[in-house]
């Protein structure tokens, strides 16, 4: 049973009115909740459209730091649309301040889309150096079925890449880790990937 741990959807001053609609309450585009031992955070990385709301000191970045500092769960997962790291042109440099806030507060796992690929990275610090002790593991799961993006030269710490198999990512959350498994659409390919992300 998931329990919301922020003021979403009632609103806390960090919302853009009307962005989602009245049925969702006062939408912020970013919010958090707990699932078991895990703290889960959704972020809005449409930075240009949101007038720099990904920058250091912005409402969202300030909210993120406060949220993470007030939820000292063993395990934390962030999901959003844009990747920080990608072996094509879809990486979003505008989210650097959010990534720094995540790293400063020991976020373990980041799930993203935008690139129509599957790509998994080793744990990294905000500068893109491998960091097995405190790094953020990013997994791009943009394989839902529209089309596929190409890859350029693999960037540092890219461990697994696929752009010819549609599928989804299954997560099993434990008290101090998460098991992941890519479940392919058998009509498009047989690619699989699985493993465990241990929490900091």
N, C-alpha and C positions, 0 to 999 in steps of 0.2 A: 504494500500500500504506500503510495507516494504522498508525502505531505509537503505542501508549499512552505518555503521558509523565507520568503520575502513578501512584500506587500502586493505583489501581483495577484489578481488583476485590479485591486482597489486603487493602486497608484500611489506613488511616493514622490511626485515632483519630477521624475525622470522620464516622463512620457511625451510622446508626440501625439497630440489629440487627433483622433479620427483615423490614425494609420491603419488600424485593423477593423474598427467598427464598434458600435455600441455594445454588441453582444459579448465582446471580450472585455468590457470594462474600459478603464483608462489604459491604453496600451503603451508600453515602454519599448517593446522590441527586445528587451533583456529582462531576465528574471531568473529565479533559482528555486530549487526544491530538493528534498532528500528522498532517496530510495534506499531503504535499508541503511547500511553504514556509509553509503556514498552521498556526497553533496554534488548536485547536478546544476550546471549554470548554462543558460542559453544567452548568447550575445548577438547583437545586431552589428554586422560588419559591413553594412552598406554605408561606408564612411563618407564618401563624397555626397551622396544623397542626404545624409544626415548632418551636414555642415560641420564636419570635423569631430563628430561625437565619438571618435575612436582615439583622439589625441590625449596625451598626458594632461591631466587636469580637467578633462571634459566631464560632463555629467555621468556618462557611462563608465569611463575609466575610474572615476572617483567611487561610483557605486560598486564597481567590481572589486576594488581594493577593500572597501568596507565590508562587502558581502563575504569575501574570502576570509578576512580577518575575524569576522564574527562567527564563522562556521569552520571550526578547526577539526573537521572530520579527517579520519586517516586517509580516505580516498576522495579525490575530486575529479570530476569529468566536466569538460566544457564542450558544448557543441555550437556550431555556427555555420555560416555559408562559405566563407572564403578561407582558403588555406594560407598559412604563413610560408610553408615550404611546398614546392611542387616542381616536378621535372618538366614543366612546360611554362607557358606564359601566364598561368592563372594565379600565381602567388601574389598576395596582397601586401605590399609594403606599408600601407596605411594603418595596419593593425599592430605595429611594433610596440606601441605603448601598452596595448592590452596583453600582448604576449609577455612583456616585462612584468606586468602586474600578476599574471598567472604564474610565472616562474618564481617571483618573489614570495608567492604564497603556496608553493609546492603543488600546483596542479599536476596531475598524473597523466591524463589522457585527453586528447582533443580530437573530436570527430568533425569533419568538414565535408563539403561537396564542391560545387562550382566547376571544377575540372571534371569532365565526364570520363573518369578513369578510376581505377583502384590503385592506391599507392600507400605504402606503410613505411614510416621512418623510424630509425632508432631514436631513443630519447635524446633531446637536444636542449641546449640553452638558447636564449634569445638571439645570440649571434650565429647560431647554426652549427656550433661545435658539439660533438657527441658528449653527453653527460649522463652516464648510467646511474649516478647517485641521486640527481635532482631533476633531470631533464624531462621535458614534455614529450610524450609519444603522440605524434600526429598520424591519423589514418584518414586518408581521403577516400570517401565512398560515394563517388558520383556515377555509380554504375546502375542506376535505376531503370534505364531503358530507353532514353531518348535517342542518343547517338554516342559516338566515342570521340574523345579528343586524342590528338597525337602526343608523343613524347619527344622532347629534345634530349640532349645529353643528360643522363641522370645526375641530379645534384647530390651534394655530399649527404651521406647518411640515409639515402634512399635504399631501403632493403628489398622491397618487393614492389613490382609494377605490373599492371595488366590493363589493356585497353581493347580487349576483344570478347569479354565475357560479362554479360549482365548478371546482377545478383545483389544481395543484401548482406549486411554484417550482423551477425548474431552476437550479442554480449551476454555473458553470465557474470553477474556481479557478486563477488565474495567479500568477506569482511576486510581483507587486506590485499585484494587483487581482482583482476577481471580477466576472464577467458574470452577470447574473440575467435570467431570462425566466419570466413566468407562463404556464403551459401550461394552457389552459382545457379543461374537459370540453365537447366540442362540442354535447352534448345540452342543456346548461343556459345557454349564452351564448357570445359571441364576444369577450369582454373579453380584452385582452392588455396586458402591461406588460413593459418590458425596459429594461436600462441597465447601467451599470458603476459599481461602488464602488471607488475608488482607495484604496489603503492609505496610512496616515500615514507 
